[in-house]
Amino acid sequence: MHLKINQAKIGYNKTLISNADAHLNLGEVCLLIGNNGVGKTTLIKSILHQIPLLNGEISINNKNVKSLSVKEIAENIAVVFSKSIVPQNYTVEDLISLGKYIYYPFYFELSKKDREEVFHIIEKLDLVQYKNTLLKNLSDGNLQKAFIGRALTQNSSVIILDEPTTHLDEKNKIIILKTLRKLAQEQNKLILFSSHDWRLAKEFADKIWYIKDGHLYSGVVEDILLQHEELTNASLFQINDQFVAPKIIAPDFYKEMLYSLLQKNFQKDLSALNFEFQNNFWLISGSSLQCQCESFQEIVNFVKTIY
Ligand SMILES: Nc1ncnc2c1ncn2[C@@H]1O[C@H](COP(=O)(O)OP(=O)(O)OP(=O)(O)O)[C@@H](O)[C@H]1O
């Protein structure tokens, strides 16, 4: 079982992503990242065939999603959108039971076997004490888990989640991400999820799909991070147009501190300077100058004397 994107052109009247090629296998967790508006949700909807491709093919298990009925797609892929409508007067158990709906033709009463399975999923997600709690009284973290529970009862091999960690605090983010990883490993699910908290999320993913400049880059997390400097440098925000960073050789934490210090204090091009951290002092050098500074205050004072 695998999900394959083959030479796909994705978008609406306007193309958002061209020549997308990527594939995922069962048991893998993939993080989908990219700036606002690059087309993450559109890609997810294209996989579900809710938005037709402009070109190319997306297939599940070698079957083009275009040829699958809505029911067949639901049997293969469960989806959790971040902006899901919350049926306020449903209990956690009601919501999770809904995942079984695709297997029943009409208004239904769950079979004993399905009820047991729903309970088993409630247990697995650590939601037993909230089983009968109304969704409107649930914390955001537990509500998110309940939506994941609904996706699980669907029994599909693929689970896709659009920003499952939005609005959650750090603790709940980690609970959700750990749950996803565990599902992939223990139940051999293929999990694709998008996130803006990707620095944390990448710790739980095997692969990254990264959308940038209309292109989909896919691969093992560490390969993609190495190939795209802007991802690992993302903490060095450019907030000052006139600032050009000097060359900084230092451990990441020191590098980031020096970068923000200089950016805040100098609207200048500092590219002629080199800063090298030497354990207990900074060595600053330029074409005809050299200086040692032991604190950031000294650095600011020194740079002010040259600019
Ligand atoms: N039905 C539609 N018809 C035409 N354009 C659309 C439609 N839906 C979304 N778009 C546009 O497609 C672009 C990508 O939207 P999409 O929601 O896929 O981005 P995203 O990467 O998920 O963004 P975000 O991170 O902000 O959620 C946006 O410019 C959006 O306005």
The ligand as an SDF file (V2000), in Angstrom:
LIG
                    3D

 31 33  0  0  0  0  0  0  0  0999 V2000
  -11.5600   27.1540   -4.1800 N   0  0  0  0  0  0  0  0  0  0  0  0
  -10.5190   27.9400   -4.5290 C   0  0  0  0  0  0  0  0  0  0  0  0
  -10.4700   28.5370   -5.7410 N   0  0  0  0  0  0  0  0  0  0  0  0
   -9.4190   29.3050   -6.1100 C   0  0  0  0  0  0  0  0  0  0  0  0
   -8.3420   29.5420   -5.3230 N   0  0  0  0  0  0  0  0  0  0  0  0
   -8.3420   28.9770   -4.1060 C   0  0  0  0  0  0  0  0  0  0  0  0
   -9.4140   28.1470   -3.6430 C   0  0  0  0  0  0  0  0  0  0  0  0
   -9.1050   27.7140   -2.3810 N   0  0  0  0  0  0  0  0  0  0  0  0
   -7.8980   28.2450   -2.0780 C   0  0  0  0  0  0  0  0  0  0  0  0
   -7.4370   28.9990   -3.1010 N   0  0  0  0  0  0  0  0  0  0  0  0
   -6.1620   29.7340   -3.1490 C   0  0  0  0  0  0  0  0  0  0  0  0
   -5.0920   28.7970   -3.2770 O   0  0  0  0  0  0  0  0  0  0  0  0
   -3.9490   29.2280   -2.5470 C   0  0  0  0  0  0  0  0  0  0  0  0
   -3.4570   28.1190   -1.6200 C   0  0  0  0  0  0  0  0  0  0  0  0
   -4.3970   27.8960   -0.6020 O   0  0  0  0  0  0  0  0  0  0  0  0
   -4.2070   26.7280    0.4560 P   0  0  0  0  0  0  0  0  0  0  0  0
   -5.3080   26.8610    1.4550 O   0  0  0  0  0  0  0  0  0  0  0  0
   -4.0780   25.4240   -0.2420 O   0  0  0  0  0  0  0  0  0  0  0  0
   -2.8010   27.1150    1.1030 O   0  0  0  0  0  0  0  0  0  0  0  0
   -2.1010   26.5730    2.4160 P   0  0  0  0  0  0  0  0  0  0  0  0
   -0.6790   26.3070    2.0650 O   0  0  0  0  0  0  0  0  0  0  0  0
   -2.8820   25.4460    3.0060 O   0  0  0  0  0  0  0  0  0  0  0  0
   -2.1750   27.8620    3.3410 O   0  0  0  0  0  0  0  0  0  0  0  0
   -2.2240   28.0180    4.9370 P   0  0  0  0  0  0  0  0  0  0  0  0
   -0.8880   27.6190    5.4590 O   0  0  0  0  0  0  0  0  0  0  0  0
   -2.4590   29.4920    5.0930 O   0  0  0  0  0  0  0  0  0  0  0  0
   -3.3670   27.1880    5.4440 O   0  0  0  0  0  0  0  0  0  0  0  0
   -4.3670   30.5020   -1.8140 C   0  0  0  0  0  0  0  0  0  0  0  0
   -3.8880   31.6150   -2.5380 O   0  0  0  0  0  0  0  0  0  0  0  0
   -5.8650   30.4430   -1.8310 C   0  0  0  0  0  0  0  0  0  0  0  0
   -6.4190   31.7350   -1.8380 O   0  0  0  0  0  0  0  0  0  0  0  0
  1  2  1  0
  2  3  1  0
  2  7  2  0
  3  4  2  0
  4  5  1  0
  5  6  2  0
  6  7  1  0
  6 10  1  0
  7  8  1  0
  8  9  2  0
  9 10  1  0
 10 11  1  0
 11 12  1  0
 11 30  1  0
 12 13  1  0
 13 14  1  0
 13 28  1  0
 14 15  1  0
 15 16  1  0
 16 17  2  0
 16 18  1  0
 16 19  1  0
 19 20  1  0
 20 21  2  0
 20 22  1  0
 20 23  1  0
 23 24  1  0
 24 25  2  0
 24 26  1  0
 24 27  1  0
 28 29  1  0
 28 30  1  0
 30 31  1  0
M  END
$$$$
